[in-house]
């Protein structure tokens, strides 16, 4: 894991919504925790970790806390759904005893 991107809409000075992506190379577990916390509170946000995108497909999925996951392997996309807590725990487990993503 090398690259973490947060995708979301923000309001500008005049109240218009602007699509924004914030990226961090060689992210830490603390960065990932902040990203997942932001995702858990914003139904129009997405988190991308390398070639995997985690997002809320619809409002009912957001309410049920079930995320859609899209993985690109260089040729094709694989799409599925999983409980948000499961995906968080799986990623957090990759950081046990490690300060920075490898």
C-alpha positions as CSV (number, residue, x, y, z in Angstrom):
1,X,0.0,0.0,0.0
2,X,1.5,3.2,-1.1
3,X,-1.1,5.8,-2.0
4,X,-4.2,6.9,-0.2
5,X,-6.7,9.2,-1.9
6,X,-9.9,10.8,-0.4
7,X,-12.5,11.9,-3.0
8,X,-15.3,14.2,-1.9
9,X,-17.3,17.3,-2.7
10,X,-16.6,20.5,-0.8
11,X,-18.3,23.9,-0.9
12,X,-16.4,26.9,-2.2
13,X,-16.7,30.4,-1.0
14,X,-19.9,31.0,-3.0
15,X,-21.5,27.7,-1.9
16,X,-20.9,25.8,-5.1
17,X,-19.9,22.1,-4.8
18,X,-16.4,21.3,-6.0
19,X,-15.1,17.8,-6.6
20,X,-11.9,17.4,-4.6
21,X,-9.2,14.7,-4.3
22,X,-6.6,14.7,-1.5
23,X,-3.7,12.2,-1.9
24,X,-1.0,11.1,0.4
25,X,1.9,8.8,-0.6
26,X,3.3,6.3,2.0
27,X,0.4,6.9,4.3
28,X,0.3,5.8,8.0
29,X,-2.4,4.0,9.9
30,X,-3.3,7.3,11.5
31,X,-4.0,8.7,7.9
32,X,-6.1,5.6,7.1
33,X,-8.1,6.0,10.3
34,X,-8.8,9.7,9.5
35,X,-9.9,8.7,6.0
36,X,-12.2,6.0,7.2
37,X,-13.7,8.3,9.8
38,X,-14.4,10.9,7.1
39,X,-16.0,8.2,4.9
40,X,-18.2,7.0,7.7
41,X,-19.6,10.5,8.1
42,X,-20.0,11.5,4.4
43,X,-22.3,9.5,2.1
44,X,-20.8,11.2,-1.0
45,X,-17.1,10.5,-0.2
46,X,-14.8,7.7,-1.4
47,X,-11.5,6.3,-0.2
48,X,-9.0,4.9,-2.7
49,X,-6.1,2.8,-1.6
50,X,-3.9,2.1,-4.5
51,X,-6.2,0.4,-7.1
52,X,-9.1,-0.2,-4.7
53,X,-11.9,2.3,-4.3
54,X,-14.3,2.1,-1.3
55,X,-17.5,4.1,-1.5
56,X,-21.2,4.3,-0.6
57,X,-23.3,3.2,-3.6
58,X,-26.5,4.7,-2.3
59,X,-28.1,6.2,0.7
60,X,-29.5,2.9,2.0
61,X,-26.0,1.3,1.9
62,X,-24.7,4.3,3.9
63,X,-27.5,3.8,6.4
64,X,-26.8,0.1,6.6
65,X,-23.0,0.7,6.7
66,X,-22.3,-1.5,3.7
67,X,-19.7,-0.2,1.3
68,X,-19.1,-1.0,-2.3
69,X,-15.6,-2.0,-3.3
70,X,-14.1,-1.7,-6.8
71,X,-10.7,-3.1,-7.6
72,X,-8.9,-2.5,-10.8
73,X,-6.3,-5.1,-11.9
74,X,-5.0,-3.3,-14.9
75,X,-7.5,-4.8,-17.3
76,X,-10.8,-5.2,-15.5
77,X,-12.8,-4.0,-12.5
78,X,-14.1,-6.3,-9.8
79,X,-17.0,-4.9,-7.8
80,X,-18.5,-6.2,-4.6
81,X,-20.1,-5.1,-1.3
82,X,-19.0,-5.7,2.2
83,X,-19.8,-4.3,5.7
84,X,-17.8,-1.2,6.4
85,X,-16.5,-2.5,9.7
86,X,-15.1,-5.6,8.0
87,X,-13.1,-3.6,5.5
88,X,-11.8,-1.2,8.2
89,X,-10.6,-4.1,10.4
90,X,-8.9,-5.8,7.4
91,X,-6.9,-2.7,6.5
92,X,-6.1,-1.9,10.2
93,X,-4.8,-5.4,10.6
94,X,-2.2,-4.7,7.9
95,X,-0.7,-2.0,10.1
96,X,-0.1,-4.1,13.2
97,X,3.4,-3.5,14.5
98,X,4.1,-1.3,11.5
99,X,4.2,2.5,11.6
100,X,4.1,3.1,7.9
101,X,2.6,1.3,4.9
102,X,5.1,-0.8,3.0
